[in-house]
Amino acid sequence: MTLAAPRAGTAPQPGLAPQAGNAPQPGPAPESFGRGGGFPYARALRRGRGTLHLVAEGPGRTEVYARLDVGAWFRVTAGERALVAALRGPVLDVGCGPGRLVAAARSLGLDAVGIDVDPEAVRLARESGGEAIHGSVFDAAAALDATGRRGPGWGGALVVDGNIGIGGDPVSLLARIWELTAPDALAWVETAAKPWVNHRFTARVLDARGRESGAFPWAAVGWQVLPALADACGWDTLATRSLEGRVFCQLRRR
């Protein structure tokens, strides 16, 4: 299902306004999901099942923001496979987890590499036959170069499973991916299902036994908000699709 195209100029405007002809500049590498959430996240990955809770902290209160099905990170759906098939390689999967989409891309004949800050995720991705880098997309330039793909050369990118929230700054993340990709590269970004969500918050990950991560910055962005953020970073929004109860925006690098 293709959703109605976002209306130009109606989404909240981000704080980044790049000058024509200049690459947008990403911010410093922040803490992120895997680094801040290492223990419950890594333990759940080793088990390959269960539920994690992403909780948002506010003044005097903590609330569950999302329930995360760990098993889903190991299963490729038909909809996800169709999204990957629409990309051109080489593909960079940002926050790849145990590497299901890296494996899906490779099964479709696309060169693909994942990157994740959690060593357990990278280990599992590699064990499944995929190529994965241990590090942050913000500060892993040397590791990315080590794959032999020097310079902006990624033809496609995946930012799914809520990973637009990495670092709590979607603009910096989109700018960083712009920096790493080739002209006309395509990307799929999964957004919040609620169109106008635009939250930045401090989060923790909790498991079913109450074990919790350290705090880290996170973000959530709706599908009506993302096009303005992407536009500020040199991306055009080509389509917004609803698949299997999730929403994805297709971006093209200018």
C-alpha positions, 0 to 999 in steps of 0.5 A: 500500500502506498500512502498519500505523498506528504504535503510539501512544507507541512512537516516541522522544519529541522534545524539543519539548512545546508547550502546548495552544493555542500554536503550536510555535515553530520554531528559528533558520534553519540551514544546509541542503542547497542552501546547504551543497551548492551546487556539486555540487548546482547543477552536477548540476541544470544537467546534469539527470542523474547521481548525487550521494552524500550522505555522513555524517561521523563521528569519523574516518570518512565513509560514503555515507548515500544515493545520489541520482538527479538525473534522478528530480528531473525526472520525476513518477511516478504515485505522486507524482501521486496524492499531490499529487492528495490535497492541497488548495491552495494547496500549498507544496513545501519544497525543491522542486528543479527544480519537478516537483511544483509543475508536477504540482500545477498540472497538477491545477488546484492553486495551488502554489509551491516554495521552495528555497535553491539559485538554480539549482533555483529558476531551473529551476522557474520555467523549467518554468512554475512559481512558486518562491521563492529562500530558506529555509523558515525565514527566507523569511517576506517572500518567502512574503508576496510571493506574495500569500498573507499569513498562515497560508494554505497548504492543503497542503505537500510535504516529499519527496525526504528533505527532512524532513532540512532543517536537521538538525532535523525538529521545527523544520521541522515546526513551521515548516510548521505555522506557515505552513499553515492549520487542517486543512491536509494534508501529505505527508512522505517518510520513511526506509523503515526504520521506526525510523531517527532520525539527526541528522548532519553531511553533505556532497554529493559528485559522481562526480568527487569535488567536494564541498560544504561541511558542513551538518546533515541528518537522517533519520526513519523512518515509525514515528518521524515521528508522535511528532515531528509530534504534538509540532508540532501534526500528526496522522498520518492514514496511512502509505503505501508507494509505488514503494519509498518511504514517505510519511506523511500529516499533518493540521494541528490 
